Amino acid sequence: MKYMLIMRATDEAIEASKAMPFEEIINAMGAYNESMIKAGVLLAGEGLSAPEEGFVVEFGKEKPIVTDGPYGETHELFNGFWIIEAATKEEALEWASRAPLGAGTKLEVRRVTDASDFADFADNEYVQKEPEWREQQAQRAREAQG
């Protein structure tokens, strides 16, 4: 099963990270990522730019409303993510617990849905197209790597 580990920080965590040399943060994250790569569980992971560079598209009106960053309260913002392959929820929890994150940081862990979640809709044309789309994405990724 795939799980997404979504990193969130509070104002406290952001202030604490400013007191730490950035190279220490890079090294801690690098070692954590490397441990997941060696264990064969890391599928993807990225940090995200500052909220000032982002925007939110809110739906519910006739036309979506766009709000430029910064937006929302700090605890609502994602700072980065990992997608891991874990056999159980408990294994996902174990990997999440090892993340080198400081006080005030939270990891939201969510299972990524798969085809079995849509078994009742197996006849749906878009559910049927999903495997082909994934192969096309994989092919583009292979081509991008050279």
Steps between C-alpha positions, in 0.01 A plus 500: 500500500610852431492766769555872473681670785400867490726736695346795684674750724374737766640847565700339784661251261586769246669713766692198635625413151641851457732435796641187333767515229327422168769245409406301813139490380610388153723230647229368732243489219753346262584223747129432560429488125801275444379258769162474327666452159724222637196332658317524167201691637548851358302559180507880490567799718539871457525817702271786408582866440393771742126577509573848366574335165178299493131562459170334582216440255173486694192345343138553591408819320419542131864567428783365718663757729880521494684614814870573471732389777565525777165351584349323795650452841841340534363171639286461187795513261683201355879533497583179318406138458619145457316215331606165636412136436420325828347159563284625786375815666731417790803493270399840360476629856847363576652687203309818585626482858861495378472830309760749622250772581510741790251604764183650356521309174230249414480223242157413370509141372239395246463185293509563127201343330548227242286307252345287775335812642305536176401137446131594498573722200708256294281568194564876514700616197734716710568225750586276204730767350700542823756219437575639153544851639740373765706323234511819292621695803767239570612512137530881512703473821734245340544726195569803721777310678670436169 
